[in-house]
Amino acid sequence: MDWTGRHLLPLLHVPDKGLLSNVPQLSDRISSSFMLILVISVGLLVLVTFFMIYFAIRYRRKRHPEAEKVKESLALEIAWTVIPTILVFIMFYVGWENFTPLRKAPPGAMTVHVTARMWSWQFEYENGLKSSTLNVPVGKSVSLLINSTDVIHSLFIPHFKIKEDAVPGLETKLWLVADREGEYNIFCAEYCGQGHSSMLTKVIAMSAEEFSAWYNQAEDAKDDTKGPVPMNVQELLDDNGCLDCHSTDGSIQVGPTFKGIYGRKETVISEGKEREIAVDDAYVRKSIIGPDEDVVKGFPDVMPSFEEVLSSDEINAIIEYLKQLK
């Protein structure tokens, strides 16, 4: 993982053309800003620590057993108020100069809607294509419009040194440009509950040709002349974050495993009371649309509703898939 300034492309507010040639200048700018704030902070730390030690030694009880009245110094009080205030404003200005462009994508940037939820990410493109990974073309500005369906999350991409909160009811913004092909980690940097540590995905930067082929698959699926496209239920579950909480191999995670769940007897909590149910079509459909109505005993009530996310056909496909997981 590259922690240098070479890939801090998102802060450069210029059109895509010629973008990569400006990386060294951007790196110098960010490095200088970081070093300025670091030097000021370390300098103040050293200065304060020095005087603490000096006064502890100079005015220790052995040398001054009797307390003496200290006369105030107006000049000294003005100095230690004005100088730190000036330094704070300098750091604020430098930080603001680098923060503001990070939220302003250049004209022509490709828009991707980012949805955070417990505990997965979903990326939706302008043509309706949805993915659990952020796929981007190299050299193209990508504008990220971020929101959350439940609690506060934080989109953190260390390789690009960018981070932004995902807040329920508030759309936040970020943008980036990948300068080379590769895969880069995405983390949630805001503790969001039991499955926080598993809220991981990737930025997949690919060539323009590869991205075009991937991006156009949504249009291909709509082309009736090519025949029906079979639904990939495993991919559907992954894209909607289901597999972040439910395993398919029998292991217990945030929620009960999908393996062997269909037809099984489960004890659920309904309106504070326990009752036993059989997992059938009706229960699975109800659990997807209104998951807080019958919560399986021993598991937290944290699953969001997918009523407006999954279609009836998709829910039916999931039910058929669960029937096969014996």
C-alpha positions as CSV (number, residue, x, y, z in Angstrom):
1,M,0.0,0.0,0.0
2,D,1.5,3.3,-1.1
3,W,1.5,6.0,1.6
4,T,3.5,8.5,-0.4
5,G,1.9,11.6,-2.0
6,R,2.1,10.3,-5.6
7,H,-1.5,9.1,-5.8
8,L,-3.3,12.0,-4.2
9,L,-5.0,12.7,-7.4
10,P,-8.4,13.6,-6.0
11,L,-7.2,16.9,-4.6
12,L,-6.2,18.2,-8.1
13,H,-9.1,20.2,-9.4
14,V,-8.3,20.1,-13.1
15,P,-9.9,18.3,-16.2
16,D,-8.9,14.7,-16.9
17,K,-6.7,15.7,-19.9
18,G,-3.1,16.0,-18.7
19,L,-4.1,15.0,-15.2
20,L,-1.4,12.5,-14.5
21,S,1.4,14.8,-15.6
22,N,0.5,17.1,-12.6
23,V,1.1,14.4,-10.0
24,P,4.6,15.5,-8.8
25,Q,3.4,19.1,-8.2
26,L,0.4,17.8,-6.3
27,S,2.6,15.6,-4.2
28,D,4.8,18.5,-3.3
29,R,1.8,20.6,-2.4
30,I,0.3,17.9,-0.1
31,S,3.6,17.0,1.4
32,S,4.4,20.6,2.2
33,S,1.0,21.1,3.8
34,F,1.4,18.0,5.9
35,M,5.0,18.9,7.0
36,L,4.0,22.5,7.9
37,I,1.2,21.2,10.3
38,L,3.5,18.5,11.6
39,V,6.4,20.9,12.3
40,I,4.1,23.4,14.1
41,S,2.6,20.7,16.2
42,V,5.9,19.1,17.1
43,G,7.4,22.5,17.8
44,L,4.7,23.4,20.2
45,L,5.0,20.0,21.9
46,V,8.8,20.4,22.4
47,L,8.4,24.0,23.6
48,V,5.7,23.3,26.2
49,T,7.5,20.1,27.4
50,F,10.8,22.0,27.7
51,F,9.2,24.7,29.9
52,M,7.4,22.2,32.0
53,I,10.6,20.4,32.8
54,Y,12.5,23.7,33.2
55,F,10.0,25.1,35.7
56,A,9.8,21.8,37.6
57,I,13.6,21.9,38.1
58,R,14.0,25.7,38.5
59,Y,11.3,26.2,41.0
60,R,11.4,22.9,42.9
61,R,10.6,22.9,46.6
62,K,14.3,22.2,47.6
63,R,15.4,25.5,46.1
64,H,12.2,27.5,46.9
65,P,10.7,26.1,50.2
66,E,8.6,29.2,50.5
67,A,6.1,30.2,47.8
68,E,6.7,33.6,46.3
69,K,4.2,35.9,44.5
70,V,4.8,36.0,40.8
71,K,4.2,39.3,39.0
72,E,2.2,39.1,35.9
73,S,3.7,40.1,32.5
74,L,1.3,41.6,30.0
75,A,3.8,41.2,27.1
76,L,4.2,37.5,27.9
77,E,0.5,36.9,28.1
78,I,-0.1,38.7,24.8
79,A,2.7,36.6,23.2
80,W,1.4,33.2,24.3
81,T,-2.1,34.1,23.1
82,V,-1.4,35.8,19.8
83,I,1.3,33.5,18.5
84,P,-0.6,30.2,19.0
85,T,-3.7,31.9,17.5
86,I,-1.8,32.9,14.4
87,L,-0.4,29.3,14.1
88,V,-3.9,27.8,14.4
89,F,-5.2,30.1,11.6
90,I,-2.3,29.1,9.4
91,M,-3.0,25.4,9.9
92,F,-6.7,26.0,9.3
93,Y,-6.0,27.9,6.0
94,V,-3.7,25.2,4.7
95,G,-6.1,22.4,5.7
96,W,-9.0,24.2,4.1
97,E,-7.1,24.8,0.9
98,N,-6.6,21.1,0.6
99,F,-10.0,20.0,1.9
100,T,-12.2,22.1,-0.4
101,P,-11.1,20.7,-3.8
102,L,-11.6,17.2,-2.4
103,R,-15.3,17.7,-2.4
104,K,-15.5,19.4,-5.9
105,A,-15.3,16.9,-8.7
106,P,-14.2,18.4,-12.1
107,P,-16.7,18.8,-14.9
108,G,-17.4,15.6,-16.8
109,A,-16.7,13.3,-13.9
110,M,-18.5,9.9,-13.9
111,T,-21.0,9.8,-11.1
112,V,-21.3,6.8,-8.8
113,H,-23.8,6.6,-6.0
114,V,-22.3,4.9,-2.9
115,T,-24.7,3.3,-0.3
116,A,-23.3,2.3,3.1
117,R,-25.2,-0.1,5.3
118,M,-24.5,-2.6,8.1
119,W,-22.2,-4.0,6.9
120,S,-21.4,-3.6,3.2
121,W,-21.0,-1.1,0.4
122,Q,-23.0,-0.8,-2.8
123,F,-22.0,1.2,-5.8
124,E,-24.6,2.2,-8.4
125,Y,-23.6,3.6,-11.7
126,E,-25.5,6.0,-14.0
127,N,-26.8,3.2,-16.2
128,G,-28.3,1.4,-13.2
129,L,-25.5,-1.2,-12.8
130,K,-24.9,-2.1,-9.2
131,S,-21.7,-3.6,-7.7
132,S,-20.2,-4.5,-4.4
133,T,-16.9,-3.2,-5.6
134,L,-16.0,0.3,-6.9
135,N,-14.9,-0.3,-10.5
136,V,-13.3,2.7,-12.2
137,P,-11.4,3.4,-15.4
138,V,-7.9,4.6,-15.2
139,G,-7.4,8.3,-15.8
140,K,-11.1,9.2,-15.4
141,S,-12.5,11.4,-12.7
142,V,-15.1,9.6,-10.6
143,S,-17.5,11.5,-8.4
144,L,-18.8,9.6,-5.4
145,L,-22.2,10.6,-3.9
146,I,-22.3,8.9,-0.5
147,N,-25.2,8.1,1.8
148,S,-26.1,5.6,4.5
149,T,-29.3,3.6,5.1
150,D,-28.8,3.1,8.8
151,V,-26.0,4.5,10.9
152,I,-22.9,6.6,10.3
153,H,-20.2,4.8,8.3
154,S,-17.0,6.2,6.8
155,L,-15.7,5.5,3.3
156,F,-11.9,5.2,3.7
157,I,-9.6,4.4,0.7
158,P,-6.0,4.5,2.1
159,H,-4.3,4.2,-1.3
160,F,-5.8,7.5,-2.4
161,K,-5.6,9.0,1.1
162,I,-9.3,10.0,1.1
163,K,-12.1,9.5,3.6
164,E,-15.6,10.7,4.0
165,D,-18.5,9.9,6.3
166,A,-21.7,8.3,5.1
167,V,-24.5,9.9,7.1
168,P,-28.2,8.8,7.1
169,G,-30.3,11.5,5.4
170,L,-27.3,13.5,4.2
171,E,-25.5,13.1,0.9
172,T,-21.7,13.6,1.2
173,K,-19.3,13.9,-1.7
174,L,-15.8,12.7,-2.6
175,W,-14.0,12.1,-5.9
176,L,-10.9,10.3,-7.1
177,V,-8.9,9.4,-10.2
178,A,-6.9,6.1,-10.5
179,D,-3.6,6.7,-12.1
180,R,-2.9,3.0,-12.8
181,E,-4.6,-0.4,-12.9
182,G,-4.8,-2.4,-9.7
183,E,-7.0,-3.3,-6.7
184,Y,-7.1,-1.0,-3.6
185,N,-8.7,-1.6,-0.2
186,I,-11.8,0.2,1.0
187,F,-12.6,0.2,4.7
188,C,-15.3,1.6,7.0
189,A,-13.4,4.0,9.3
190,E,-16.4,4.6,11.7
191,Y,-17.4,2.0,14.2
192,C,-20.8,0.9,13.1
193,G,-21.7,-2.2,15.1
194,Q,-20.9,-5.9,15.4
195,G,-19.9,-6.4,11.7
196,H,-17.8,-3.3,11.4
197,S,-14.5,-5.2,10.9
198,S,-16.0,-7.1,7.9
199,M,-17.2,-4.0,6.1
200,L,-14.5,-4.4,3.4
201,T,-14.4,-4.1,-0.4
202,K,-12.1,-2.8,-3.1
203,V,-11.5,-0.2,-5.7
204,I,-10.8,-2.0,-9.0
205,A,-9.0,0.2,-11.4
206,M,-9.1,-1.1,-15.0
207,S,-8.2,0.0,-18.5
208,A,-10.8,2.0,-20.4
209,E,-11.5,-0.9,-22.6
210,E,-12.0,-3.4,-19.7
211,F,-14.2,-0.9,-17.9
212,S,-16.3,-0.2,-21.0
213,A,-17.0,-4.0,-21.4
214,W,-17.9,-4.3,-17.7
215,Y,-20.0,-1.2,-17.6
216,N,-22.0,-2.1,-20.7
217,Q,-23.1,-5.4,-19.3
218,A,-26.2,-3.6,-17.8
219,E,-27.2,-2.5,-21.3
220,D,-26.5,-6.0,-22.7
221,A,-28.9,-7.4,-20.1
222,K,-31.6,-5.1,-21.3
223,D,-31.2,-6.2,-24.9
224,D,-34.1,-8.6,-25.6
225,T,-32.5,-9.8,-28.8
226,K,-29.9,-11.6,-26.8
227,G,-32.4,-13.6,-24.9
228,P,-33.0,-13.8,-21.1
229,V,-30.0,-13.3,-18.8
230,P,-30.0,-15.9,-16.0
231,M,-30.0,-14.4,-12.5
232,N,-26.8,-14.9,-10.5
233,V,-28.2,-15.3,-7.0
234,Q,-24.8,-15.6,-5.4
235,E,-23.8,-12.2,-7.0
236,L,-27.2,-10.8,-6.0
237,L,-26.6,-11.7,-2.4
238,D,-23.1,-10.4,-2.4
239,D,-24.0,-7.0,-4.1
240,N,-26.7,-6.4,-1.4
241,G,-24.4,-7.2,1.5
242,C,-26.3,-10.4,2.5
243,L,-23.1,-12.5,2.6
244,D,-21.5,-10.1,5.0
245,C,-23.8,-11.3,7.7
246,H,-25.0,-14.7,6.6
247,S,-22.6,-17.5,5.6
248,T,-23.3,-20.3,3.1
249,D,-21.0,-22.8,4.7
250,G,-22.7,-23.3,8.1
251,S,-20.5,-20.9,10.0
252,I,-22.2,-18.4,12.3
253,Q,-21.8,-14.7,11.7
254,V,-23.9,-11.7,12.6
255,G,-27.0,-13.5,11.3
256,P,-27.9,-17.2,11.0
257,T,-26.2,-19.2,8.2
258,F,-28.1,-19.7,5.0
259,K,-26.9,-23.3,4.8
260,G,-29.7,-25.7,5.6
261,I,-32.0,-22.9,6.9
262,Y,-34.9,-23.6,4.5
263,G,-37.3,-26.0,6.2
264,R,-35.5,-25.7,9.6
265,K,-37.4,-25.0,12.8
266,E,-36.3,-21.7,14.4
267,T,-37.2,-19.9,17.6
268,V,-38.0,-16.3,16.9
269,I,-38.8,-13.2,18.9
270,S,-42.0,-11.6,17.9
271,E,-43.2,-8.5,19.8
272,G,-41.1,-9.6,22.7
273,K,-42.4,-13.1,22.9
274,E,-40.8,-16.4,21.7
275,R,-42.4,-18.7,19.3
276,E,-41.3,-21.5,17.0
277,I,-41.6,-21.2,13.2
278,A,-40.7,-23.2,10.2
279,V,-38.5,-21.5,7.6
280,D,-40.7,-21.5,4.4
281,D,-41.3,-19.2,1.5
282,A,-43.5,-16.9,3.5
283,Y,-41.0,-16.6,6.4
284,V,-38.1,-15.9,4.0
285,R,-40.1,-13.2,2.1
286,K,-41.2,-11.7,5.4
287,S,-37.7,-11.6,6.8
288,I,-36.4,-9.8,3.7
289,I,-39.2,-7.2,3.7
290,G,-39.8,-6.8,7.4
291,P,-36.8,-8.3,9.2
292,D,-37.6,-6.8,12.6
293,E,-40.9,-8.6,13.0
294,D,-39.6,-12.1,13.6
295,V,-35.9,-12.0,14.8
296,V,-34.2,-15.4,15.2
297,K,-33.4,-15.9,18.9
298,G,-29.7,-15.3,19.7
299,F,-29.1,-12.8,16.9
300,P,-29.2,-9.0,17.0
301,D,-32.1,-7.1,15.4
302,V,-29.9,-5.2,12.9
303,M,-31.0,-6.2,9.5
304,P,-32.5,-3.4,7.3
305,S,-35.5,-3.9,5.2
306,F,-35.0,-4.7,1.5
307,E,-38.6,-4.0,0.5
308,E,-37.5,-1.2,-1.9
309,V,-34.2,-2.8,-2.8
310,L,-35.1,-6.2,-4.1
311,S,-37.8,-7.0,-6.7
312,S,-40.3,-9.8,-6.3
313,D,-38.4,-11.9,-8.9
314,E,-35.2,-11.4,-7.0
315,I,-36.8,-12.5,-3.7
316,N,-38.2,-15.6,-5.4
317,A,-34.8,-16.4,-6.8
318,I,-33.2,-16.1,-3.3
319,I,-35.9,-18.4,-1.9
320,E,-35.1,-21.1,-4.6
321,Y,-31.4,-20.6,-3.9
322,L,-31.9,-21.3,-0.1
323,K,-33.9,-24.4,-0.9
324,Q,-30.7,-25.8,-2.5
325,L,-28.4,-25.0,0.3
326,K,-28.8,-28.3,2.2
